[in-house]
Amino acid sequence: MNLFKYHAFFCLNERSNGDNCCEQHGATKLFDYAKKRCKQLGLNGAGQTRVNRAGCLDQCASGPVMVVYPEGIWYTFIDESDIDEIISSHFAKGVPVKRLMIDA
C-alpha cells in the first residue's frame, strides 16, 4: 500500500559546466509553487499528493521535468499555469495532462 496517492519528483539539477539542466528553466521556482498550491488546495499529505525534490532525472533536453508515481508519468512544464493544470487535473481528478507529458 502506498503512503501517497501521487508522488511527484521535480528535477532540480543544476550543472556547473553550463550544460542544459532543469534549473536553467526555473525548476526550483515551479517546484516551490507546486508544493505551495497543493497545500493551499488541501491536496498534500498522507493518502494524497507529495511533492519532492529530486536530483538529475536524466531528461535534461526536456527540462524542466517531473515524474509522477505510481503511474510513472513524466511531465514538462513552462510556467505556473502548466503546474496549475497538472494539479487540478492529475492530482485532484486523476486525469493526466496529455499535452504536457513526455516520453522518458
VMD Tcl script that builds the backbone (N, CA, C; Angstrom):
set m [mol new atoms 312]
animate dup $m
set s [atomselect $m all]
$s set {name element resname resid chain x y z} {
  {N N MET 1 A 0.840 -1.179 0.000}
  {CA C MET 1 A 0.000 0.000 0.000}
  {C C MET 1 A 0.885 1.242 0.000}
  {N N ASN 2 A 0.542 2.230 -0.829}
  {CA C ASN 2 A 1.310 3.460 -0.913}
  {C C ASN 2 A 0.862 4.457 0.144}
  {N N LEU 3 A 1.822 5.177 0.686}
  {CA C LEU 3 A 1.507 6.235 1.649}
  {C C LEU 3 A 0.842 7.416 0.944}
  {N N PHE 4 A 1.227 7.660 -0.333}
  {CA C PHE 4 A 0.683 8.776 -1.093}
  {C C PHE 4 A -0.040 8.268 -2.332}
  {N N LYS 5 A -1.113 8.930 -2.693}
  {CA C LYS 5 A -1.814 8.613 -3.934}
  {C C LYS 5 A -0.932 8.994 -5.124}
  {N N TYR 6 A -0.309 10.173 -5.050}
  {CA C TYR 6 A 0.620 10.646 -6.075}
  {C C TYR 6 A 1.898 11.138 -5.409}
  {N N HIS 7 A 3.005 10.799 -6.018}
  {CA C HIS 7 A 4.305 11.244 -5.529}
  {C C HIS 7 A 5.011 11.892 -6.703}
  {N N ALA 8 A 5.154 13.225 -6.659}
  {CA C ALA 8 A 5.743 13.988 -7.761}
  {C C ALA 8 A 7.176 14.363 -7.414}
  {N N PHE 9 A 8.099 13.971 -8.271}
  {CA C PHE 9 A 9.512 14.291 -8.101}
  {C C PHE 9 A 9.912 15.323 -9.151}
  {N N PHE 10 A 10.347 16.485 -8.702}
  {CA C PHE 10 A 10.799 17.569 -9.577}
  {C C PHE 10 A 12.317 17.520 -9.690}
  {N N CYS 11 A 12.827 17.466 -10.913}
  {CA C CYS 11 A 14.266 17.568 -11.111}
  {C C CYS 11 A 14.677 19.005 -10.827}
  {N N LEU 12 A 15.620 19.173 -9.903}
  {CA C LEU 12 A 16.151 20.491 -9.563}
  {C C LEU 12 A 17.649 20.555 -9.826}
  {N N ASN 13 A 18.111 19.700 -10.728}
  {CA C ASN 13 A 19.537 19.618 -11.007}
  {C C ASN 13 A 20.066 20.892 -11.646}
  {N N GLU 14 A 21.267 21.269 -11.224}
  {CA C GLU 14 A 21.963 22.412 -11.804}
  {C C GLU 14 A 23.365 21.958 -12.201}
  {N N ARG 15 A 23.689 22.138 -13.459}
  {CA C ARG 15 A 25.002 21.727 -13.969}
  {C C ARG 15 A 25.967 22.907 -13.895}
  {N N SER 16 A 27.093 22.687 -13.245}
  {CA C SER 16 A 28.070 23.765 -13.058}
  {C C SER 16 A 28.813 24.118 -14.340}
  {N N ASN 17 A 28.798 23.222 -15.329}
  {CA C ASN 17 A 29.532 23.483 -16.569}
  {C C ASN 17 A 28.714 24.265 -17.591}
  {N N GLY 18 A 27.486 24.649 -17.243}
  {CA C GLY 18 A 26.651 25.428 -18.146}
  {C C GLY 18 A 25.808 24.608 -19.101}
  {N N ASP 19 A 25.931 23.269 -19.074}
  {CA C ASP 19 A 25.103 22.427 -19.930}
  {C C ASP 19 A 23.636 22.566 -19.529}
  {N N ASN 20 A 22.760 22.270 -20.478}
  {CA C ASN 20 A 21.322 22.359 -20.245}
  {C C ASN 20 A 20.916 21.544 -19.012}
  {N N CYS 21 A 20.077 22.142 -18.186}
  {CA C CYS 21 A 19.586 21.451 -16.992}
  {C C CYS 21 A 18.259 22.075 -16.577}
  {N N CYS 22 A 17.521 21.374 -15.748}
  {CA C CYS 22 A 16.191 21.833 -15.335}
  {C C CYS 22 A 16.251 23.162 -14.586}
  {N N GLU 23 A 17.264 23.371 -13.784}
  {CA C GLU 23 A 17.358 24.605 -13.005}
  {C C GLU 23 A 17.478 25.834 -13.904}
  {N N GLN 24 A 18.065 25.687 -15.090}
  {CA C GLN 24 A 18.153 26.806 -16.035}
  {C C GLN 24 A 16.766 27.233 -16.519}
  {N N HIS 25 A 15.773 26.391 -16.332}
  {CA C HIS 25 A 14.415 26.661 -16.798}
  {C C HIS 25 A 13.450 26.945 -15.644}
  {N N GLY 26 A 13.981 27.370 -14.500}
  {CA C GLY 26 A 13.132 27.778 -13.381}
  {C C GLY 26 A 12.519 26.649 -12.578}
  {N N ALA 27 A 13.178 25.504 -12.545}
  {CA C ALA 27 A 12.615 24.333 -11.874}
  {C C ALA 27 A 12.339 24.564 -10.386}
  {N N THR 28 A 13.248 25.198 -9.675}
  {CA C THR 28 A 13.052 25.387 -8.234}
  {C C THR 28 A 11.863 26.299 -7.961}
  {N N LYS 29 A 11.725 27.366 -8.725}
  {CA C LYS 29 A 10.584 28.278 -8.560}
  {C C LYS 29 A 9.268 27.535 -8.781}
  {N N LEU 30 A 9.216 26.696 -9.802}
  {CA C LEU 30 A 7.987 25.964 -10.097}
  {C C LEU 30 A 7.741 24.832 -9.101}
  {N N PHE 31 A 8.796 24.223 -8.593}
  {CA C PHE 31 A 8.672 23.239 -7.512}
  {C C PHE 31 A 8.049 23.896 -6.275}
  {N N ASP 32 A 8.598 25.043 -5.877}
  {CA C ASP 32 A 8.071 25.764 -4.709}
  {C C ASP 32 A 6.603 26.129 -4.910}
  {N N TYR 33 A 6.269 26.552 -6.112}
  {CA C TYR 33 A 4.890 26.908 -6.424}
  {C C TYR 33 A 3.978 25.678 -6.305}
  {N N ALA 34 A 4.395 24.541 -6.875}
  {CA C ALA 34 A 3.580 23.317 -6.833}
  {C C ALA 34 A 3.351 22.872 -5.392}
  {N N LYS 35 A 4.383 22.912 -4.591}
  {CA C LYS 35 A 4.266 22.498 -3.193}
  {C C LYS 35 A 3.275 23.409 -2.458}
  {N N LYS 36 A 3.403 24.719 -2.674}
  {CA C LYS 36 A 2.516 25.687 -2.039}
  {C C LYS 36 A 1.062 25.500 -2.493}
  {N N ARG 37 A 0.841 25.324 -3.792}
  {CA C ARG 37 A -0.525 25.170 -4.320}
  {C C ARG 37 A -1.184 23.892 -3.811}
  {N N CYS 38 A -0.441 22.797 -3.753}
  {CA C CYS 38 A -1.015 21.557 -3.224}
  {C C CYS 38 A -1.457 21.742 -1.778}
  {N N LYS 39 A -0.659 22.457 -0.991}
  {CA C LYS 39 A -1.035 22.736 0.392}
  {C C LYS 39 A -2.269 23.628 0.448}
  {N N GLN 40 A -2.283 24.692 -0.362}
  {CA C GLN 40 A -3.425 25.611 -0.372}
  {C C GLN 40 A -4.725 24.904 -0.745}
  {N N LEU 41 A -4.632 23.938 -1.644}
  {CA C LEU 41 A -5.818 23.226 -2.120}
  {C C LEU 41 A -6.164 21.999 -1.278}
  {N N GLY 42 A -5.365 21.737 -0.240}
  {CA C GLY 42 A -5.623 20.590 0.622}
  {C C GLY 42 A -5.349 19.253 -0.049}
  {N N LEU 43 A -4.434 19.257 -1.022}
  {CA C LEU 43 A -4.112 18.028 -1.756}
  {C C LEU 43 A -2.826 17.374 -1.288}
  {N N ASN 44 A -2.216 17.886 -0.234}
  {CA C ASN 44 A -0.944 17.334 0.240}
  {C C ASN 44 A -1.161 16.425 1.446}
  {N N GLY 45 A -0.150 15.611 1.700}
  {CA C GLY 45 A -0.184 14.771 2.891}
  {C C GLY 45 A -0.513 13.325 2.595}
  {N N ALA 46 A -0.517 12.530 3.636}
  {CA C ALA 46 A -0.751 11.094 3.521}
  {C C ALA 46 A -2.065 10.818 2.800}
  {N N GLY 47 A -2.021 9.867 1.888}
  {CA C GLY 47 A -3.197 9.493 1.125}
  {C C GLY 47 A -3.499 10.424 -0.035}
  {N N GLN 48 A -2.694 11.464 -0.183}
  {CA C GLN 48 A -2.926 12.439 -1.249}
  {C C GLN 48 A -1.656 12.615 -2.082}
  {N N THR 49 A -1.158 13.849 -2.185}
  {CA C THR 49 A -0.018 14.141 -3.045}
  {C C THR 49 A 1.185 14.575 -2.228}
  {N N ARG 50 A 2.341 14.081 -2.622}
  {CA C ARG 50 A 3.611 14.504 -2.031}
  {C C ARG 50 A 4.465 15.078 -3.157}
  {N N VAL 51 A 4.939 16.307 -2.988}
  {CA C VAL 51 A 5.807 16.966 -3.962}
  {C C VAL 51 A 7.215 16.971 -3.381}
  {N N ASN 52 A 8.153 16.328 -4.088}
  {CA C ASN 52 A 9.521 16.170 -3.604}
  {C C ASN 52 A 10.554 16.712 -4.572}
  {N N ARG 53 A 11.690 17.090 -4.004}
  {CA C ARG 53 A 12.870 17.461 -4.783}
  {C C ARG 53 A 13.549 16.197 -5.288}
  {N N ALA 54 A 14.171 16.315 -6.440}
  {CA C ALA 54 A 14.994 15.219 -6.954}
  {C C ALA 54 A 16.231 15.823 -7.582}
  {N N GLY 55 A 17.269 15.023 -7.640}
  {CA C GLY 55 A 18.449 15.414 -8.395}
  {C C GLY 55 A 18.173 15.142 -9.865}
  {N N CYS 56 A 19.212 14.964 -10.608}
  {CA C CYS 56 A 19.072 14.767 -12.051}
  {C C CYS 56 A 18.224 13.534 -12.353}
  {N N LEU 57 A 17.220 13.737 -13.213}
  {CA C LEU 57 A 16.360 12.636 -13.655}
  {C C LEU 57 A 16.721 12.195 -15.071}
  {N N ASP 58 A 17.841 12.712 -15.584}
  {CA C ASP 58 A 18.410 12.309 -16.876}
  {C C ASP 58 A 17.490 12.617 -18.055}
  {N N GLN 59 A 16.768 13.729 -17.965}
  {CA C GLN 59 A 15.899 14.185 -19.058}
  {C C GLN 59 A 16.170 15.658 -19.357}
  {N N CYS 60 A 17.433 16.037 -19.342}
  {CA C CYS 60 A 17.829 17.449 -19.461}
  {C C CYS 60 A 17.275 18.127 -20.707}
  {N N ALA 61 A 17.221 17.419 -21.814}
  {CA C ALA 61 A 16.751 18.017 -23.070}
  {C C ALA 61 A 15.272 18.370 -23.022}
  {N N SER 62 A 14.521 17.779 -22.101}
  {CA C SER 62 A 13.087 18.032 -21.986}
  {C C SER 62 A 12.745 18.978 -20.854}
  {N N GLY 63 A 13.755 19.472 -20.139}
  {CA C GLY 63 A 13.564 20.211 -18.909}
  {C C GLY 63 A 12.784 21.499 -19.025}
  {N N PRO 64 A 12.188 21.913 -17.929}
  {CA C PRO 64 A 12.190 21.233 -16.642}
  {C C PRO 64 A 11.228 20.052 -16.656}
  {N N VAL 65 A 11.501 19.072 -15.800}
  {CA C VAL 65 A 10.681 17.866 -15.770}
  {C C VAL 65 A 10.320 17.459 -14.347}
  {N N MET 66 A 9.233 16.693 -14.281}
  {CA C MET 66 A 8.867 15.979 -13.055}
  {C C MET 66 A 8.336 14.619 -13.474}
  {N N VAL 67 A 8.419 13.668 -12.574}
  {CA C VAL 67 A 7.823 12.365 -12.798}
  {C C VAL 67 A 6.857 12.106 -11.646}
  {N N VAL 68 A 5.673 11.584 -11.997}
  {CA C VAL 68 A 4.626 11.339 -11.007}
  {C C VAL 68 A 4.395 9.841 -10.892}
  {N N TYR 69 A 4.535 9.345 -9.672}
  {CA C TYR 69 A 4.281 7.940 -9.384}
  {C C TYR 69 A 2.997 7.831 -8.579}
  {N N PRO 70 A 2.278 6.728 -8.665}
  {CA C PRO 70 A 2.747 5.412 -9.096}
  {C C PRO 70 A 2.684 5.159 -10.602}
  {N N GLU 71 A 2.078 6.068 -11.382}
  {CA C GLU 71 A 1.922 5.790 -12.812}
  {C C GLU 71 A 3.215 5.898 -13.600}
  {N N GLY 72 A 4.188 6.645 -13.101}
  {CA C GLY 72 A 5.417 6.864 -13.847}
  {C C GLY 72 A 5.200 7.802 -15.023}
  {N N ILE 73 A 4.353 8.803 -14.841}
  {CA C ILE 73 A 4.071 9.778 -15.893}
  {C C ILE 73 A 5.063 10.932 -15.785}
  {N N TRP 74 A 5.703 11.227 -16.920}
  {CA C TRP 74 A 6.682 12.300 -16.999}
  {C C TRP 74 A 6.038 13.536 -17.597}
  {N N TYR 75 A 6.308 14.675 -16.969}
  {CA C TYR 75 A 5.794 15.955 -17.448}
  {C C TYR 75 A 6.927 16.944 -17.667}
  {N N THR 76 A 6.724 17.818 -18.631}
  {CA C THR 76 A 7.499 19.041 -18.745}
  {C C THR 76 A 6.516 20.185 -18.582}
  {N N PHE 77 A 7.002 21.352 -18.236}
  {CA C PHE 77 A 6.132 22.481 -17.932}
  {C C PHE 77 A 6.911 23.763 -18.141}
  {N N ILE 78 A 6.184 24.833 -18.412}
  {CA C ILE 78 A 6.819 26.113 -18.694}
  {C C ILE 78 A 6.625 27.118 -17.559}
  {N N ASP 79 A 5.412 27.141 -17.018}
  {CA C ASP 79 A 5.083 28.190 -16.058}
  {C C ASP 79 A 4.057 27.697 -15.037}
  {N N GLU 80 A 3.614 28.614 -14.194}
  {CA C GLU 80 A 2.672 28.274 -13.128}
  {C C GLU 80 A 1.343 27.763 -13.676}
  {N N SER 81 A 0.923 28.246 -14.833}
  {CA C SER 81 A -0.351 27.764 -15.386}
  {C C SER 81 A -0.255 26.288 -15.766}
  {N N ASP 82 A 0.898 25.836 -16.239}
  {CA C ASP 82 A 1.085 24.402 -16.511}
  {C C ASP 82 A 1.028 23.599 -15.219}
  {N N ILE 83 A 1.663 24.114 -14.175}
  {CA C ILE 83 A 1.636 23.437 -12.870}
  {C C ILE 83 A 0.200 23.385 -12.352}
  {N N ASP 84 A -0.527 24.484 -12.475}
  {CA C ASP 84 A -1.934 24.506 -12.050}
  {C C ASP 84 A -2.746 23.450 -12.781}
  {N N GLU 85 A -2.497 23.286 -14.074}
  {CA C GLU 85 A -3.240 22.298 -14.857}
  {C C GLU 85 A -2.923 20.875 -14.397}
  {N N ILE 86 A -1.665 20.603 -14.114}
  {CA C ILE 86 A -1.283 19.278 -13.615}
  {C C ILE 86 A -1.946 19.016 -12.262}
  {N N ILE 87 A -1.915 20.002 -11.387}
  {CA C ILE 87 A -2.506 19.837 -10.057}
  {C C ILE 87 A -4.017 19.633 -10.153}
  {N N SER 88 A -4.704 20.499 -10.906}
  {CA C SER 88 A -6.167 20.423 -10.946}
  {C C SER 88 A -6.675 19.213 -11.714}
  {N N SER 89 A -5.930 18.771 -12.711}
  {CA C SER 89 A -6.392 17.625 -13.494}
  {C C SER 89 A -5.869 16.300 -12.933}
  {N N HIS 90 A -4.556 16.185 -12.807}
  {CA C HIS 90 A -3.972 14.905 -12.402}
  {C C HIS 90 A -4.126 14.653 -10.894}
  {N N PHE 91 A -3.664 15.598 -10.085}
  {CA C PHE 91 A -3.670 15.377 -8.639}
  {C C PHE 91 A -5.069 15.453 -8.032}
  {N N ALA 92 A -5.909 16.330 -8.521}
  {CA C ALA 92 A -7.255 16.496 -7.947}
  {C C ALA 92 A -8.277 15.535 -8.546}
  {N N LYS 93 A -8.146 15.228 -9.865}
  {CA C LYS 93 A -9.171 14.433 -10.541}
  {C C LYS 93 A -8.674 13.091 -11.075}
  {N N GLY 94 A -7.351 12.865 -11.013}
  {CA C GLY 94 A -6.809 11.602 -11.508}
  {C C GLY 94 A -6.711 11.514 -13.020}
  {N N VAL 95 A -6.765 12.672 -13.699}
  {CA C VAL 95 A -6.711 12.691 -15.168}
  {C C VAL 95 A -5.391 13.323 -15.599}
  {N N PRO 96 A -4.450 12.508 -16.115}
  {CA C PRO 96 A -3.171 13.053 -16.569}
  {C C PRO 96 A -3.349 14.101 -17.677}
  {N N VAL 97 A -2.427 15.034 -17.754}
  {CA C VAL 97 A -2.470 16.114 -18.730}
  {C C VAL 97 A -1.610 15.708 -19.931}
  {N N LYS 98 A -2.242 15.187 -20.947}
  {CA C LYS 98 A -1.529 14.630 -22.100}
  {C C LYS 98 A -0.638 15.644 -22.798}
  {N N ARG 99 A -1.063 16.890 -22.912}
  {CA C ARG 99 A -0.280 17.866 -23.667}
  {C C ARG 99 A 1.060 18.192 -23.006}
  {N N LEU 100 A 1.199 17.912 -21.712}
  {CA C LEU 100 A 2.445 18.186 -21.000}
  {C C LEU 100 A 3.289 16.939 -20.763}
  {N N MET 101 A 2.783 15.775 -21.174}
  {CA C MET 101 A 3.506 14.521 -20.969}
  {C C MET 101 A 4.647 14.383 -21.963}
  {N N ILE 102 A 5.732 13.758 -21.504}
  {CA C ILE 102 A 6.855 13.440 -22.378}
  {C C ILE 102 A 7.139 11.945 -22.282}
  {N N ASP 103 A 7.759 11.413 -23.310}
  {CA C ASP 103 A 8.232 10.024 -23.276}
  {C C ASP 103 A 9.630 10.019 -22.684}
  {N N ALA 104 A 9.786 9.306 -21.623}
  {CA C ALA 104 A 11.101 9.236 -20.974}
  {C C ALA 104 A 11.645 7.831 -21.033}
}
mol reanalyze $m
mol bondsrecalc $m
mol representation Tube
mol addrep $m
